Every structure is written in structure tokens, then in C-alpha cells.
């Protein structure tokens, strides 16, 4: 999994009492973001400041029930997904709330002609000066300078709004001064280990593809063998089926590497390319060819195309040369979400910088694919709670529309990245510690998508593993892979399957029984991590797939790479293949699949050995019978998934 660090000023809403009892304070910093900015002089009174007011959405209390009605296999409404217009109407802000906010602005001296409402009705934009915004929000505006780049912007430490408006306002962000561009995000892709092709291969298959020693390496043929995945997508490609993969600006697959991979493993695919769907420019480049730019997309598309052929694969490429992120993609999918763009975190357009996307942001003009794979993420602790809650709600909306979102769970056990440390420092709340509190990864921690962890074959491990199941290591009666265990580094340290419990999102009802069983089985062991995690949070991952020693082509060589960036696209590919069969049967796409998976555990290969560690704990969580925060419910089995999902209405 690649980790994207966007450690910027934020606008987290934290309610607290102030001297004036009718106001609510809203802080402008997370602990992690604050250390990256220096507060300078106070902004000039006439400096331009734009205030963005995200209006509270309706029916949030019933949103989960709405999703479950179309996703729970026991529901009579199962599969009756909503159209975008239904979703928009259901969540649209209250007209009364909008009137109250406008009245507050008018009473505060902001004339109506400087207040505009987005076409979607989701937010208000207020054009003001620093002096006016200071009076409106009960604060002062300063120049803030980014330590790493010198970028300057105008912002406040905190702001205030009347308590009576809390039901009508989700959150407020401000934009002013300086450049609105962001530094190119860091990408931490799976670390490759180079090998020469001959040592990996043991002959040729009938189709000309290489025979691979699947006890050591992972290749398309090995995945088909392990999970029973058919060699080609059954039936003709349905015109309404689609499979997309999210990629950030600069992340670029290389055509010559795709063809090297196909010549080696699936010669009939030479020349196949993803269909590029650019968002806000969709910046790609091939001049600078280095692992952080090329490994993630090469790995993603080489395997997605090989497994789902002949299904076209969409490359959702987000951002200009200054960056792009998941929020930008979601806004491109949903015009009603465009007001959720936070100028202190997200790239803002137009961007007049050289090479920037100097046009309006793509807003609701991209049709989301029926399956979306996301292999990038970051620590929950690096973002405001409201920011994550809004984004997670957007994944819920995609589920309502019959779209399956699959996200990699991470590669560092209970942490959210590697050096210099991404565990949470309990004294500051910042994610800069090598030990400390466990740090869940987002978006994998969102309950309304399917989080994918990693496994490996026991033959890929340097030493054997022991069973952790409650039956003394005995296998449960249902079938299991012949040799699958939790993915972790053979030495016992280093990268491993990410997982744990969210600090933002509570455990959803669909997994409550499974999580309760896990805590009951592991209550003795979990005493060793008491206080380091949030046991009431959403547990992840949900499922797993092989994540170790993938053969991939990069920069003209066959290398190996490991990570949930490899396993997540495998699960997404299988869902896309099942969607294609359902569509050809006259049925709907699968949408949000978690309720089905947790009700049909027999369709999984339960992984009961191995574990993962991190944040100073050698064995944070262990794989056990049933669900666990290392491998979820287990790995997939194509035939059993097919039987379950094709049998649904």
C-alpha cells in the first residue's frame, strides 16, 4: 500500500465552551498539521479571504439503514440501488438551515451579493476581507508559512459560530493569500527486490506464458491456482460493467513495462493498456522513471488487466503536477460533494502555476466505475474528524448506487507507515513516533468500503508458523488454502498486513458479532495492547489475499514486490468479474459487499496462523478462527463467492 502524506492546515470542528456561551469554538489545527506551519504576521485587514461553509446534510441518522436495505442479503430491498438523483435529494441540506445561515451572514454585515450557493446546494461561499471574516468568525487571521516549501496562506488558529447554527453547519474552511497548490505528496509504494527472470521461472505454459514456482513467488497463474479464478472473465463484457483504479498525480504506469509483464506471463495481452480517465488534469509523466512513481501503478494495472481480461480497466488519474487526492476524485464523481473540498488540505483549482490545472475543478462530470480500487492511504490522525466523516459518508453513497469500493489495509501492522515513525505519540497526538498508540489507516478504516489485508504462503516464510486458533491450531471444518498464513516479514519485523480498529468510526452492526467473537477468543492476548488501540472502533481488514513476493515488471526488469497494494486489486478484480456475470444475468451490480461476506463466512478461506506487530509491540494482533484484525474473515475463494453472489437477487 502506498501512503500519501498530506500534512497540511486543517479545519477540524471541536466543540468547546467559550466565554460567550452561545458560541462554539472550532480549531484550525490537528497536532500533526501544526508542526508543518509557522504563524507569521497578522493579515492586513483588506486581504481577501473566502469562507466556505459546508452545510449539514439531512438524514445522516438513517443513512446506514438506507445502505443496509440495499446491501444486506436478508433485506427485501437487496440490490435495488439508488440513482444519483435519489442520493442527492436524500442528503440535501435543510432549506430552513440554509435560511438560518444566510440570515446570520446578513446580520453580521455580509451583503447577500457576496454570498453564493453552489449549484448542488451543498455549501455557501462567502467573499470577504480578513477584517470581515474576523468579525464573522470571532478570530484573527494570520499569514502561515509552510516550513518545507515556503508556501504562504492566510488562515486562523480557530473560529467561532453561534451554537444555534450547529445543526445547519457541518464545518467551515477559509481560503486566502498565497498559492493554493500543494507540494507533491510522498508515495511509499511496496519495496521491490530485484531478481533475474530465469531464477523465477520453471518453464512455459501452453499459452506461452511463464511457468512460475508458486511456492516462492506470486504471479497471475499462482492467483488463479490459489483462489480458483478463471483464466478469462466468464461471458461477454457487459457494457454497463466497469472497473477503475485510483492513482495520484505523478504515479504512472510504463507501457514498455506492461508489455514486458505480458510477454512474460500472458503473451496474448501485449499491447493492452488501461483507459485513462483524467481528473483535474490527470498528470502522468514518463521522463522521471523511479520506483515511487512507477511501481504502484505498474503493479496495479499489470495484475488487474491480466486477471479480468477482456474487461477494460479504467485508470482514474487525479490531479495536476502539484498533486491530487481522494477528495478531488470524489468531487469529480459527485457534484454535491464539491463543497467538501477543504482548501487547507485539498488541491484547489484553477491553479495558475506552471504546469497546473488552470481550469475549474472537475465537479460531478466523471461517472464512477462499478468497482473502484484504492491502494493509497494515510493515518486517520493526520486529518480532522469531520473531514474523514464526510469522505467516509461519500463511500456510503457510492455503495447506495451499487458501487463497490475496495481499499488496501496498509503494510505496517497497527501503524500507518514506516520511518521516521507513524505511530501516535500519546503526549502530542502526532503520528511521528516509532512506538506508542496504534495508528489506523484511512480510507481502509471507513466501514462503508471493503478493506483488504494480506496473506502469504507458508512456503514463502523463512520459518514455520504456529496456529493461534481457539482449537489449539486445528483447522475448522470448512476448506482452507493448503498453505496460507498472515503476511509478515519472515524475520518477524518489517512490513506486514495492516489492520486494527478505527479511532474515528465505531464498529458497524454487520461485523459486531464477528468482532465480539474475536475479543472473546483473544482476551488474554489483548491485555498486552490495552490502551494502545480503540476496541470499540470499526475493525479492519474485512478480507485478504496473497500480498507477498509478486512478480512485476519495472524499468525493464522482472522484480518482486509485496504489500496490500497487490492484494486489494485482486479482490477488486474478482468482484468486477462477478459483476459482469450478474449483469449478463439481468441482475444489478454487487455494490457494498461487506454485509454479504459477514453473513456467508463459509465462502472464505479462514486464515488461522501468523500475526503482525508494530508500534513497539512484537505481536500486536494474531490471526485466529473467524474474523481477526490481521486477515479479516480470511482469503477469497472464487467458486464459493460466485455461488453466493450469483445466487442473490
C-alpha angles and dihedrals in degrees: 000000000000117000118215115201114208099168099170140136110292138191104226116178111227116170116218138149120266134188088271105061095206094060131081121211120228119193123217102210141064113206090249095049096046095066092060096060135062119210112229135177123332113271119256112263092241096049113125116253126177116204116206114200113194106207119224114257122232129240095026089141091060098036095098092049089051091053092046091051090065097032107042110090089216092058119099087220094057113144095009093123123188127247117237093256091058091051092048093050093047095054100033115130120263112267089220091053091050090051091051092052092048090050090052091051092049093047088051092059100262107134116226094243089067093054116080129182120216116248087247091055090231101118146010124232117208120195110206146140125258089256093052093045090049091055092043095050100030095239146094127253123224139181110257121198124203109232096217102044108016090239110162128209139160117245142138133242091230142343139204136222131182113276090229089066096056093098090054101043124064096183143321130230130182131212126194144138132005129030121331092207122109130220113260106273121245116249122206105192127177110295111247126221112201123228132168116252098240094060090056100049131073101185141303133299124225091264091055095256120131121268107232132204094243093187088070108023139036120229134150091273090052093052091050090050095046098046105023093246111170118243093244135020106274114247129002119316107268113227092228094054119098138168122195137181124207116230129175127227114287092022101116135172115219118230093215090053092050090053093046089054093048094045088053101043110012112014095184089069098060107131095025114134136180118255106247116224105187120208117195091348098324093228115215128166137179101188095087107050111185134137098257090058102037113027099070097049093038091054094043098050099036090060099034092054094043094051100042102036124178091026110102113240120219120217105208097200111191130200143005126271089289094060145270136214146195093275090058089052093049091050089052088054097046125033089197089063097054091094089062092071105116111210091206092058110017130061111259127211147253091050111190095188116116107279092012127131097261095188136080115292116267102259121184095331099112121080108223115234118248089245121033122189119200119187098169127084149145141209118291088225092065094067138057114262093238091052092055094042092053092048093047090050088056089058087052089054091051088053090052088057094052097261122140116214117196122189133185112245096219138262105250108069111237092354127080101228144340141267131033083028137273102197115114117262102225092211097055107016090232121135097232102103131105089206132028135068120008113259115214120213123238137243087021089064093058108109094217099068134055114260117206125206130187139260135180136198117262087234088063092058121089092222134023126267130223129226119262097186123126090245094065095268096309115143119247117247097259119087120276134190110273093243116005125138136161113293114250136137111282090236091059093246133078129041119008141156110303121230148123138118129315120246090203108039124054122229109279120233094244091068101031096102093048093048092047090053090051093053090048093051095045102035093120095049094043091062086077091064098038110142093017097086141031107249093186092059131100108285119226152230105042098194138357144212136186110301104169136097099353115183109230137164118241131162093349097310137092109242137169125244134176135200146094085277082078099042099046095061089051091059091043090051092053092050090051091051091050090048089055092054092047092050091050087053091054093254131125127261118270100250115178104016104181098092089054093047094050091048093048104045089152087074090067133081100234110224109208105169135071132028144201139245141193146134090064095310115113094203110021098162134004133208111250138166110297122004121354135166091249105056102003113216090342136262127321129263112201098208094048092045089049092051092050101041098040089048092060121094 
